[in-house]
Amino acid sequence: MQQKERTLTSGNIDKLIDEFEASIAGLGSSIAGKTGLNLLEALKRDKLETGPYPGVTLFEAANRIMTDLVILRGAAWLLKNKPFPFDSYTVEFGNEGKNGFDIKASSADKALVGEAFNVAPSFFQGKKCSMLKKLRRERAHANYLVIMCNHDAVASDYTPEEEEGLYYVIVNIRSGATRLVPNPSIQRTR
């Protein structure tokens, strides 16, 4: 069952996180006891029958699920802490690619676009560069550009070079602890 709700609000976010986490609780049982080549083949070839992405391999589902958790936990933090002037965020789960961005929000006079990912530290810089290129093309249309990523992709004191209107939402997908860089008290918009 793929996530159907795409508009996240303070009224639905906690329920959606609970439902999503329940949908992934049993994943991995199909590889129990497998090792070596049998394990690797199962991860890369066997299709899942349950979870939010049935019909894809556990490897592919893991990639999608880990990014979905960054989006869900990051959006929950944004909704509860209100560093931006939005009451809802429209998101894309998995690899839908229908809205052009993983995260979008707008009000009468402000707009936000963002990209989300969950990567190992060794892949962070490459993924970040790719996302920055995509986001910077939207500068004329969005006041806020957001990169949302997993906390363990960067050092705990990671502070990227500041760029007007660009924010990093660094999310712990287990606890929901999130930090916004630059600091929300230094908000700058065009």
N, C-alpha and C positions, 0 to 999 in steps of 0.2 A: 504494500500500500504506500504509494508516494504521497508526500505532504500535499494537501490541497490548499490550505490557507496560505495566502501569499502576502496579506496585509497584516503586519504585526502591530499590535497596540498594547497598552498597559493592561487592558482588559482580557486579552487572550494569550499573551506570551507565556505565562507560567504553565497554563494548561497545555499549550503546544509543546513546550519543552518536556513536560511529563509524558505526553503521548509519544513523542519522538524517542525518548530514552526507553520507554517500555517496548517500542517496536524493534529496538536493537538489542534488547537484553539477551535474547537467545542465540544471537549470531555467533558462529564459531563452532557450534556443536557438530557440524558436518566434518570438521577436521580433527576432532578429538582422536588422539592416539596415532595420528599420521606423523611421520617424520621424513626427513630427507627428500628425495625426489617425489615421493607420493604426496607429501605435504605441499611442496611447491606447485606440483601439477594441480592439486585441489584448489589452492589459492588462486591460481591464474586461469583455470579452465572450467571448474565446476560452477554451474549456475545456481544462485540462491533461489529458494522457493518462498522465503519469508523475509520480513524486514521491510524497510521503506523502498528498497530497490530490488524486487524479485526479478529474476531473469538476467542479472548481471553476476559476474564473479565476485567472490568475497573480496578480492584485491580491489576491484573497481568500486564496489560498494563502500569499502573502507575509505577510499579517497573521497567519495562524495559525502559520506556520513561525517567524516572529520571536519570538512568544510561547512557542512550544514550546522554542526554544533558551534563552530565559530560564529556563524551568522545568528543563530538563535540566542546564544549566550551574549554576544556583542549587542544585538538589538535590544535584549532585555535590559542590559546596562544603560544603553542610550535612552530607552523609554523611562527608566526609573530615575536617572540622574539628569536628564534634560540638558545636555551641553549644547544641543542644537535646537532651533525653534520648531520642532516637528512633533506631532502627536501620534504619528504612525510611520512605518517604513514598509515599503513594498519590496519583497525579496524574491530571489530565484534560488531554488534548491537544486542540488545535483548539478547537472550541466545543461539546464533548460535553454539558456541563451535567447529567450524571447524578448526581454526588455533591454538588452544591451549591457546591463550592469547587474551585479549581484544584489545591490542595495540602492534604493532610490527613495527620495522623500521630497515633498514640495509644499510650499505654502503660497500665499498670495504674492510674495515678493522674494522668496528664497528657494533655493534648490540644492539638493545634495545627491551626488552619485558616488558609489563606492564599489570596490571589488574586495572579495574575501578569499582567503586560502588558508590551508593548514599544511605546513611543510616541515621537513627536517631542517635543522640549522644550515646544513650544507646547500640547500636549495633556496634559502631565503633571498639572498641578493639577486639571483636570477629572476625569481618570481616577482620580487618587488620592482625591479627595473621594467619588466614586461607590463606590470599593472600601472606603473607611473606613466609610461608612454601612452597607454590607453586613456587614463584619467586626464592627463594634461590636455588632450584634444578637446575636452569638455569645459575648459576654463571659461569660455565665453558664455556658457549656459548654466554653470553651477557655481554657487557661492562656496560650497564645501565639497572637497574631494576627500574621500576616505579610503584608506587601506585598512582592512580588518584582518588580523592574523592571529595565529596561536602564540601564546606567551612563551612557549619553549622553543620557538624558532629563533629567538633573539636573547641576548643577555638581559638580566633583570634590570640593568641600568641603561638599556639601549635608548639612545636619543638621536634620531635621525636629524640631518640638517634641516632647519626650518625653511619652509616654503609657504608663502602666503596662501591661505585657504586649504592647505593640505593637512590632514590629520591621520594619525595612526591609532586604531583601536586595537589594543593588544589584549587578547582574551585567554583566560584560563578556562578551557572547556569543561573541566571537572567542577571547579568551585564557582565559576562565574565571575571571579575577581577580574577586573578589567582596569586598564589604565589608558588614558587618552593622552597622546603626545602630539602637539605641545599641550602643556597644562591647560585645562579648561578655563582657568582664571585669566588666561592670556588670549582669550578669543580674539581673532582678527578676521574680518570679512571685508570683501570688496565694497 
